[in-house]
Amino acid sequence: MIEPRPAGFWIRALAALIDFAIFALVQFSLGYIGASAWGPDIEKSAAFKPMVTLFTVVFAGAYTTLLHALGGQTIGKMIVGVKVVAAAGEPPPLGTALLRYLAYFASAGIFTLGFVMAGLRHDKRALHDLIAGTRVERLPRAAPPAPAEPPPVPAEQSTAGAA
């Protein structure tokens, strides 16, 4: 059996950067839709930017929680080849995935030291992993395909060549 390898700080940071690009795209899209629907003056409204930010945070929570619960991977994690697993190695249940998302705020709270923990700990678990009881593993590399065997030579051909 292949021993799972923990995903370190930099590979996780790259996955997060990809996911943040998706969140930025969603936030830009929401702002564009709002400006198109209510006119360009809506962007000057005091409530517009906080509302777009709130919707982006809600989207980020739903995106992260549901994708972790369904398969253990966000799009960023799929691209870099890592996944979130619970104690037994399966994707975390919905409640655990939600707790993990909420614990991101604890990881970010003290100068992001909760995230830096993934680079400092031997098991590569960040604060939000410890809180939720999860870990991030690298996906096993695919084994190279076995060489194809040559097709068997029919018996008629092998005896005809010997004569």
C-alpha positions as a printed Julia matrix, in Angstrom:
163×3 Matrix{Float64}:
   0.0     0.0     0.0
   1.2     3.51   -0.78
   1.82    5.6     2.32
   0.04    9.0     2.04
   2.4    11.98    1.86
   1.36   15.19    3.61
   1.13   18.29    1.45
   3.49   21.02    2.6
   3.07   24.75    2.93
   4.02   25.89   -0.59
   1.86   23.42   -2.52
  -1.08   24.34   -0.29
  -0.34   28.05   -0.78
  -0.39   27.57   -4.56
  -3.77   25.78   -4.33
  -5.11   28.63   -2.17
  -3.84   31.2    -4.66
  -5.74   29.46   -7.47
  -8.89   29.36   -5.33
  -8.47   33.06   -4.43
  -8.31   33.84   -8.16
 -11.68   32.09   -8.5
 -13.07   34.11   -5.58
 -11.79   37.35   -7.16
 -13.46   36.4   -10.44
 -16.74   35.81   -8.6
 -16.42   39.1    -6.73
 -15.7    40.98   -9.97
 -18.65   39.25  -11.66
 -21.01   40.14   -8.82
 -19.88   43.77   -8.98
 -20.32   43.84  -12.74
 -23.79   42.28  -12.55
 -24.81   44.77   -9.84
 -23.53   47.72  -11.84
 -25.29   46.44  -14.97
 -28.58   45.82  -13.18
 -28.77   49.02  -11.1
 -26.54   51.37  -13.08
 -22.94   52.5   -12.61
 -23.9    54.82   -9.74
 -24.6    51.79   -7.54
 -20.84   51.32   -7.06
 -20.78   54.63   -5.17
 -23.43   53.39   -2.75
 -22.18   52.83    0.81
 -23.83   49.4     0.98
 -22.72   48.06   -2.42
 -19.12   47.02   -1.71
 -19.88   45.41    1.67
 -22.75   43.51    0.04
 -20.51   42.21   -2.77
 -17.88   41.24   -0.17
 -20.51   39.42    1.91
 -21.72   37.47   -1.11
 -18.12   36.6    -1.98
 -17.47   35.28    1.55
 -20.69   33.24    1.39
 -19.67   31.89   -2.03
 -16.18   31.04   -0.74
 -17.7    29.19    2.22
 -20.13   27.21    0.08
 -17.47   26.47   -2.57
 -14.88   25.3    -0.06
 -17.26   23.38    2.19
 -19.17   21.56   -0.55
 -16.14   20.66   -2.67
 -14.21   19.39    0.35
 -17.22   17.33    1.5
 -17.93   15.91   -1.96
 -14.44   14.92   -3.03
 -11.88   16.46   -0.72
 -10.65   18.92   -3.35
 -11.32   22.46   -4.47
 -10.35   23.41   -8.02
  -7.01   24.72   -6.75
  -6.32   21.45   -4.94
  -7.28   19.45   -8.04
  -4.8    21.41  -10.16
  -1.87   20.97   -7.75
  -2.73   17.36   -6.87
  -3.65   17.43   -3.18
  -6.79   16.55   -1.25
  -8.3    17.08    2.19
  -9.07   13.9     4.12
 -10.57   13.07    7.48
  -9.02   10.66    9.96
  -9.83    7.48    8.0
  -8.6     8.89    4.68
 -12.02    9.68    3.18
 -13.26   13.18    2.27
 -14.48   15.04    5.35
 -18.21   14.98    6.11
 -20.18   18.18    5.51
 -20.02   19.33    9.14
 -16.28   18.76    9.33
 -15.76   20.59    6.03
 -17.79   23.55    7.33
 -15.81   23.57   10.59
 -12.59   23.54    8.57
 -13.75   26.57    6.56
 -14.72   28.47    9.71
 -11.37   27.56   11.26
  -9.61   29.33    8.36
 -10.51   32.55   10.17
  -8.69   31.3    13.29
  -5.68   30.39   11.11
  -5.68   33.88    9.62
  -6.37   35.61   12.92
  -2.9    35.8    14.45
  -0.81   37.17   11.58
  -1.64   34.04    9.53
   0.51   31.89   11.83
  -2.19   29.22   11.71
  -1.38   28.72    8.02
   2.38   28.93    8.56
   2.07   25.98   10.96
   1.73   23.72    7.87
   5.32   24.58    7.0
   6.65   24.17   10.53
   4.98   20.98   11.76
   6.31   17.53   10.9
   2.83   16.31    9.91
   2.22   19.49    7.8
  -1.13   20.24    9.47
  -2.26   23.85    9.83
  -4.35   25.19   12.7
  -7.62   24.72   10.78
  -6.65   21.07   10.11
  -6.06   20.49   13.83
  -9.37   22.14   14.76
 -11.37   20.13   12.2
  -9.44   16.85   12.53
  -8.39   16.82    8.86
  -5.13   16.69    6.94
  -4.05   17.54    3.4
  -2.32   14.81    1.42
  -0.6    14.72   -1.92
  -2.32   12.46   -4.41
  -0.26    9.37   -5.3
   1.5     9.59   -8.59
   0.15    7.33  -11.28
   2.33    4.33  -11.99
   3.73    4.2   -15.51
   1.76    1.85  -17.75
   3.13   -1.65  -18.1
   4.66   -2.38  -21.49
   2.31   -4.16  -23.85
   3.07   -7.79  -24.49
   3.55   -8.78  -28.11
   0.61  -10.66  -29.55
   0.98  -14.45  -29.44
   2.1   -16.06  -32.66
  -0.48  -18.55  -33.97
   0.71  -22.18  -34.03
   0.36  -22.45  -37.84
   2.81  -19.62  -38.46
   5.39  -20.9   -36.01
   5.48  -24.39  -37.62
   5.46  -23.02  -41.19
   8.54  -20.96  -40.54
  10.42  -23.97  -39.17
   9.89  -26.11  -42.3
